[in-house]
Amino acid sequence: MNMHESLRQQRVSRNFTRQQIADLLEISLRAYQTYETGTREPSINSLIKIADFYNISLDELVDRQFPKNFLMNSE
């Protein structure tokens, strides 16, 4: 899954409309739609607002899997 799919999944699983999330971010509906279609990426400030709204981490919102052995391999 990628970020735009995760944005949609989080919204749909909580029964929010695109308009409600756009209102939360104080952007147009069209702008938010571009986030969910992947044609545009939200700013970090918008991602933080969305993650806070859903009460999840940024990593979870963008479906990032942190490699557990990354730090050990970089030495």
Secondary structure, 3 states (H helix, E strand, C coil): CCHHHHHHHHHHHCCCCHHHHHHHHCCCHHHHHHHHHCCCCCCHHHHHHHHHHHCCCHHHHCCCCCCCCHHHHCC
